[in-house]
């Protein structure tokens, strides 16, 4: 007797995941994506970012009927009004979100059922460089620490191996750990 195949695990369509991987193996250009965002300053420390379109497979994706709107601001101690998280807090969100999706998708691909996954993450930052008071201190995070808790039907060593794999394949971990060329230009 053959065991029934699981079509959905951890909310992930496993067959669609396998089909996507196989399609990219056959046509590597399908793996190329361009993501974009538009930000508009609203006053003080408050700005708003809209995210809607992105490009893949050589064309613009039209699956998002309306844009996602993300608020950015500063807490009052940094002269803001708390209209949203500040940019460095958004980086923590991006990191945790990327690790979560990587963990869940890869767990599903490995047949691991996850009942609960949580991350606690914090970053230490010194404002001296941001405020123009030091050229010695970096303006970004000095370090980021993350702890995770997971309830899954796999032994601890398999969960740890999964987390190590997810870190190696996470786009946001890579962006944070390795320099990324950034070009900025004034459009007139």
LOMAR-822912 format. One line per field, with one value per residue (C-alpha): residue number from 1; residue in one letter; x, y, z. Coordinates in Angstrom, 2 decimals. Layout:
N
resi	NUM,...;
resn	A,...;
east	X,...;
north	Y,...;
up	Z,...;
This chain:
188
resi	1,2,3,4,5,6,7,8,9,10,11,12,13,14,15,16,17,18,19,20,21,22,23,24,25,26,27,28,29,30,31,32,33,34,35,36,37,38,39,40,41,42,43,44,45,46,47,48,49,50,51,52,53,54,55,56,57,58,59,60,61,62,63,64,65,66,67,68,69,70,71,72,73,74,75,76,77,78,79,80,81,82,83,84,85,86,87,88,89,90,91,92,93,94,95,96,97,98,99,100,101,102,103,104,105,106,107,108,109,110,111,112,113,114,115,116,117,118,119,120,121,122,123,124,125,126,127,128,129,130,131,132,133,134,135,136,137,138,139,140,141,142,143,144,145,146,147,148,149,150,151,152,153,154,155,156,157,158,159,160,161,162,163,164,165,166,167,168,169,170,171,172,173,174,175,176,177,178,179,180,181,182,183,184,185,186,187,188;
resn	X,X,X,X,X,X,X,X,X,X,X,X,X,X,X,X,X,X,X,X,X,X,X,X,X,X,X,X,X,X,X,X,X,X,X,X,X,X,X,X,X,X,X,X,X,X,X,X,X,X,X,X,X,X,X,X,X,X,X,X,X,X,X,X,X,X,X,X,X,X,X,X,X,X,X,X,X,X,X,X,X,X,X,X,X,X,X,X,X,X,X,X,X,X,X,X,X,X,X,X,X,X,X,X,X,X,X,X,X,X,X,X,X,X,X,X,X,X,X,X,X,X,X,X,X,X,X,X,X,X,X,X,X,X,X,X,X,X,X,X,X,X,X,X,X,X,X,X,X,X,X,X,X,X,X,X,X,X,X,X,X,X,X,X,X,X,X,X,X,X,X,X,X,X,X,X,X,X,X,X,X,X,X,X,X,X,X,X;
east	0.00,1.32,1.10,-1.16,0.69,0.22,-0.92,-0.80,1.49,1.95,-0.38,1.98,0.88,3.77,3.11,3.08,6.37,7.94,6.54,8.00,11.44,11.32,10.21,13.17,15.53,14.29,14.29,16.68,15.43,12.19,14.16,14.88,12.64,12.65,10.83,10.00,8.51,7.45,7.92,6.42,7.36,4.30,5.90,8.30,9.62,6.51,6.58,4.47,5.62,3.42,4.31,2.29,3.98,7.02,8.54,9.22,9.44,10.12,6.84,5.04,3.00,-0.63,-1.81,-2.02,-5.16,-4.36,-1.01,0.26,0.78,3.47,3.81,7.20,7.85,9.94,9.00,8.60,12.05,13.41,11.10,8.38,4.71,4.67,2.64,4.52,7.70,10.96,13.13,15.49,12.50,11.17,14.50,13.90,10.43,11.85,14.44,11.95,9.39,11.96,13.19,9.60,8.64,11.90,11.44,7.82,8.34,11.42,9.76,6.84,9.25,10.89,7.55,7.90,4.63,5.06,2.45,4.06,6.95,7.94,10.90,12.14,14.60,16.46,19.15,21.57,22.21,24.31,22.94,26.30,26.87,23.24,23.40,26.72,28.61,31.03,32.79,33.99,30.60,28.63,25.16,23.50,22.99,26.04,24.50,21.21,20.19,17.34,15.92,13.27,10.82,9.28,6.86,7.18,6.98,10.75,13.62,15.65,18.68,16.52,14.92,18.40,19.62,16.53,17.20,20.84,19.70,17.11,19.79,22.04,19.21,17.46,17.58,17.22,19.93,22.17,21.27,22.13,25.29,26.82,27.30,24.80,25.61,23.20,23.05,21.23,20.66,18.67,16.07,15.37;
north	0.00,3.45,6.24,9.09,12.17,15.35,18.17,20.92,21.05,24.09,26.02,25.37,23.62,21.16,20.07,23.66,24.24,21.19,22.27,25.77,24.36,22.04,24.87,26.99,24.05,23.78,27.55,29.42,32.83,32.20,32.76,36.42,38.90,42.67,44.05,47.71,50.19,53.83,56.01,59.43,61.70,62.94,65.25,65.09,61.55,60.06,58.53,55.99,53.23,51.56,48.17,46.61,45.54,43.40,41.67,37.98,35.70,38.78,40.52,42.62,40.66,41.82,39.60,42.48,44.49,47.13,48.18,47.29,50.45,50.51,53.39,54.53,57.00,57.47,57.26,60.59,60.24,60.44,63.36,61.27,60.61,56.76,56.55,53.34,51.46,53.16,51.88,49.83,48.15,47.37,45.64,43.38,42.61,41.81,39.47,37.63,37.41,36.02,33.43,32.41,31.81,30.00,27.82,26.94,26.28,24.14,22.27,21.48,20.32,18.00,16.68,18.38,19.53,22.79,23.64,26.84,29.09,32.30,34.66,37.26,39.61,42.70,44.92,47.24,50.61,53.64,56.95,58.77,58.24,58.97,62.26,63.18,62.93,60.17,58.78,55.83,54.28,52.58,54.07,50.65,47.85,46.80,43.36,41.54,38.66,36.30,33.45,31.12,28.63,25.92,23.09,20.51,16.79,16.54,15.92,18.89,18.12,18.11,21.44,22.92,21.64,23.12,26.50,26.43,25.70,28.49,30.96,29.96,30.45,33.51,36.58,38.96,37.25,37.57,41.24,41.98,39.89,40.90,44.28,45.03,47.67,50.58,53.34,56.56,59.36,62.56,62.60,66.03;
up	0.00,-0.90,1.67,0.56,-0.60,1.37,-0.88,1.74,4.76,7.03,4.70,1.76,-1.45,-1.56,-5.14,-6.35,-4.49,-6.19,-9.57,-9.11,-8.26,-11.28,-13.60,-12.46,-12.95,-16.54,-17.18,-14.85,-16.09,-14.17,-10.96,-11.83,-9.96,-9.63,-6.61,-6.23,-3.81,-3.89,-0.80,-0.14,2.76,4.68,7.26,10.16,10.42,8.78,5.33,3.51,1.21,-1.36,-2.78,-5.57,-8.78,-9.31,-12.28,-12.87,-15.87,-17.99,-17.26,-14.67,-12.16,-11.89,-9.02,-6.54,-7.30,-4.66,-3.19,0.25,2.29,4.94,7.38,8.61,11.40,14.51,18.18,20.00,21.60,18.03,17.12,15.46,16.12,16.19,12.96,12.18,12.96,12.08,9.25,11.40,13.06,9.58,8.85,11.87,10.55,7.11,8.61,10.81,7.99,5.55,8.04,8.84,5.21,4.54,7.59,6.83,3.10,3.68,6.54,4.22,1.49,4.04,5.31,8.70,10.25,12.15,14.78,16.04,15.03,16.82,16.60,19.06,17.43,18.50,17.09,18.86,17.28,18.26,16.91,16.92,13.17,12.21,14.10,12.47,15.76,14.78,11.75,13.82,14.64,11.92,11.31,11.09,13.54,15.53,15.94,15.63,17.87,17.18,19.18,17.85,19.24,17.16,17.83,15.08,14.52,14.01,16.43,17.67,15.48,12.34,13.33,13.92,10.53,8.91,10.56,9.40,5.84,5.97,7.10,4.17,1.66,3.13,0.86,3.81,5.90,2.85,2.36,6.00,6.21,2.89,1.26,-1.49,-4.10,-3.69,-6.28,-5.46,-7.94,-8.05,-10.79,-12.22;
